Amino acid sequence: MTDLFPAPWSLRGQGHIFLFRFSQAFLQQEGLIPPSLRSSFVGGVGALMLVDYAHSDCGPYRELLLIPGNFRIGDKVRPSITRIWVSTQVSVVNGRKNWGIPKHQAQFDVAQRPDGTESWSVVDQTGAVFRGSVKVVGYTPPLPIHSALIPHTIAQSWQSQLFVTKVSARGWGRPCKLSIDQGAAPRGLDFRTERPLLGLGMRVDPFSMTFHTPAVHSLESA
């Protein structure tokens, strides 16, 4: 039986954040929006995140998540995580139970190259989900980062319940570039047709983050 670790959680590590305005073709082709949420999707800025948690309440793990944009869930327009993979089963179980986040387990291979490039490969039981690399660009000193660069509050629809969770974070960031493995043609997330806003993302290293205790409502009353 998987151990349970209730919210709130305090997490520390490093990661990469890329903001997008995804094309309609990409959203439809990749199936990023589940049927239950299609009617409430309002678009806007989405995000891809590659995260390596050195510490969390359930132990260290890695994560690949995607936010396609904003949804009208309940009486608010908020971002929602629709696709997410993590490296441990304990994170899967607790992410679903605590915050209604639809986590799935996958194998993560992360390698550092001599030039500072960090390559990521994510493979689940059905095949390759994501293959790409990130590299810090320029020589600017790290800049202080806070919750303005990530959603302040996320809303998750899960098993007839609405989980509304405040997320707070701070850390130090530098601009980075995303490169997709052109030969991989990953089944899950093929970003070769999409471009991050301004062509860059942000590597945040280190960061600290808190996933607070959510407000939970039935979808019928939300």
N, C-alpha and C positions, 0 to 999 in steps of 0.2 A: 504494500500500500504506500502511495506517495505521501510524504510529509506535507502538512499544510502550514503556510506561513502567512498569516493574515496581514492586510494593509494596516498602516502605511508601510511602505518600503523605502529604505535609503540605499542608493546605488552610487557606485563610483567606477570610473573607467575612462575610456577614450572612444571616440567615434567620429563618424563623418555624416554631415547633413547636406542634402542637395534638394533645393526647391525647384518645382516645375509647374508649368501650366500645361498639363497633359493634353495631347490632341484627342479628339473624339475617336479617331480610328484606333489609337493606342488603347484607350479605355475599353473600347468594345472588343478589340482583338484579344487583349490580355485577360479579359474577364475579371477586372479588378473590383467591380461593383457587384455584390451579390444580388440576386433577384429581389430579395426582401427590401433592399435599400434603393433600388433604381428610381423609384418614383420620388424619393426625397433628395436625390442628388442635385446640388445647385452649382457645382464646379468651384472655380477659384484656384488658389494655390495649393498644390499637393507637395508631397515630400517623399524622398527615399532616404533611409537611414541605415548605416552599417555601424553596429555598436559592439564593443568588446567590454563587457562588464567584468572588471577585476573583482568587484565585491557587490553582492546583493544579499538580501535576507535569505535567499535560497541557494547561495553560493555563486561562484563565477559562471558566466555563460556568455555566448555570443548571440547576436540578433540581427536579422534583416527584416525591416518593416517598410510598408508602403501605405501612405495616406493619399488617395486619389484626389482629394479636395474636400469640400464642405458638404454637409448634409443638413437638411431640416429635420431634426429628430426631437420630438417633444415640441416645445415652444421656442427653441433656439436654433440658430444655424451654427454648427460646430464641425470641426474635423473629426474623422473617424478612421481608425486603423482597420483596413479590410483584408490585408494580406500580411502575414507575419510568420517568420520561422525563427526558432531558437534552437540552441544546441543541447539542451537538457530537458528531460521529461518533467522534472520537478518544476521548471519554469512554465512549461505548457499547462500543467494542472492548475498551478496557482494563478497564472495570468488569466485563465478562463474564469476561475472561481471568484477571484478578488475584484476584477475590473471588466469582465466580459470581453476580454481581448482574445480573438480567435487564433491562438497560437498553434503552430504545428512544429514537430521536431524534424530537424535536418542535420546533416553532417556539414561542418564548417571547416574549411582548410584556409588558413590565413598565413601568408608568407611575406617576410620582409626582404626586399632586394637591396643590393649594395648601394643603389642610387637613392634609396629612401622610399621607393615605390612599395605600396602594400597591396598585394594581390589577394582577392577573395574568391573562393569557390564555395557555393552552397548547393548541396545535392540532397534531395529527399528520396523516398522510396519509389517515386515515379521517374526520377531522372534529374538532370541539371535544372536548377531554379535560377541561378545567377552566377555569372563569371565576369569579373572585371577587376580593375585596379584603381587605386587612388594615390595621388602624389601631391605633397605640398608644393605650391608654386610661389616664387618670389622669396624675398629675404626680409619681409616685414616682421617686426617683433610680434609676439602673441598679443591679441586684443582681448579684453574682458568680455565674456559672453554671459548673458542671462536669459531668462525665460522668454524674452521677446523673439528669439529665433526658433522657438519650438512652440507648439500649441499650449496656451495657458490651461485650457480645459478640453478634454476629449470626451466624446459621447459614444458609447458602444451599445449596440442592440444585440442581446444574447439571451436565448431561451426565454423569450417573452418578457424580458426585463430590460430596462434602460439604465446603464451605468454611466454616471456623469462624474468624471474624475479630474481634479485639479492636479496639474503637473508643474513642478517648479525645478529650476536647474540653474547652475552657474558653472563657469569654467573659463578656459583660455583657448582662443581660436585663431587659426591661420587659414588663409584661402587654400583650396585644394582643387584638383582637377580629376574628373571621373573619366576613365577609359573603359569601354566595353570590349570584351574578347570577341573580335569580329568572327572568329571561326566557331564559336561555341553554339550560336543560335539557341540560347537556353529556352527550354519549354515554358518556364514560369514567368520570367520578367525579361523581356527583350527590349532594352532601352536604346537600341541603335537608331531608332527614328526620333528620339526625344533629346532635347537639349536643356540642361539646367538653366535657370534664370541667371543672366549675366555670364553664362558659360562656366561658372565655378560653383563650388560648394564651400563648406567650412569643416576643417578638421578641428575637433575640440578635444584637447589633451593637456591636462586632465579635466574631468568634469565631476560634479556631484549633482545628484538628482533625487527628488522625492516624488514618489507616486502616492498621493494622499488617499485616505479612505473615501470611497465614492459615495455619492448619494444614489440610492437604488430605488427605482420606481417600476411599477408594472407599465408595460407599453400602452395598455388601455387607458391608464390614468395620466400618462405623461403629456 
